[in-house]
Amino acid sequence: MSESSNRPPLSLSPGQWSFTRWKTIGQLEALEVHHPLFQATLFLQGAHLASFKPQDEPDWLWMSQTARYEPGRAIRGGIPVCWPWFGDPARNAPEVRKRIHTDKAHGFARTALWKLEDVRENAHEVEISLSLDANEDFSDVWVGHALALFTFSFSIRGCQLALTTTNLGKDPLAFTQAFHTYLPTSDISRTRVLGLGNSQYIDTLDNWEYRNQEGPVYFDGETDRIYESGEPLTIVTPRTGRKLTSVGSDSTVVWNPGPAKAAKLSDFPGTAWQSMLCVETANAASDYRVLNEGQSHTLGVFIGRKS
């Protein structure tokens, strides 16, 4: 997916980076990328990508105006990562659920402090890698030992995310995950998602019943669906178009809170549901993954312009 695979970025230590700088935002540490071709903001807490924008373009990601940047608090907007489980633990497959010792949704990775592994830069691209050693430190909520390596690649073409999970334990590891990607729109009622036609989905708002999608996905009030599809998607809004191309995924989550749920969400303005949508690259529901000792799985997505 990388546009400069024939030009390996040069790995530099802190102080030698040309385009990447540390910045404190609220109470959290972040890496800010100011490249001549693009900008990005990446928090160490949650390995949370909060902003990406090519030069002279508006941000490709939606962030809540009331987001709070506090230790242990999930950030509203951008791309939170749900790992090593997605959604309500009780709605996960038994193999996943038996490892979870909490009723909290979406795992612990989005509030954990990740470790900076590498920053690689060149004239065309910046690549940042973060890691999380999920070990006994998380034993109060989860049983397992896995290494999560999250690599972000930024270029003028778009941004690429790749999350590689390696099972460091002796027993098989079952897990679910998702990139909870928030995208902006000027009008949710005139926004549609292409590429999910003729696929099945679970309607979580209707007793988790299975439905068939016909044609584009439109938004009319609250939407919360898990599609059994990992096909390339095009998101069309009144002003922009984005293409999402995934790897390692056979499920996609489409979400918008609508007015009633938006009023109950934390760090979410009451009318903000009209200006955002989430299209999530996932391994969710029946698309959970199982790794034997030493095995790895990579979930990835490239967010680019609509062709």
Secondary structure, DSSP 8 states (H G I E B T S, - for coil): --TTTTS--EE--TT--SSEEEEEETTEEEEEEEETTEEEEEETBTTEEEEEEETTS--SS-B-TT----TT---SBSB-EEBS--S-GGGS-HHHHTTB----TTBSTTTSB-EEEEEEE-SSEEEEEEEEEESGGGTTTB---EEEEEEEEEETTEEEEEEEEEE-SSS-EEE-EEE--EEE-S-GGG-EEES-TT-EEEETTTTTEEEE--SSEE-SS-EEEEES----EEEE-SS-EEEEEEES-SEEEEEE-HHHHHTTSTT--TTGGGGEEEEEEEE-GGG-EEE-TT-EEEEEEEEEE--
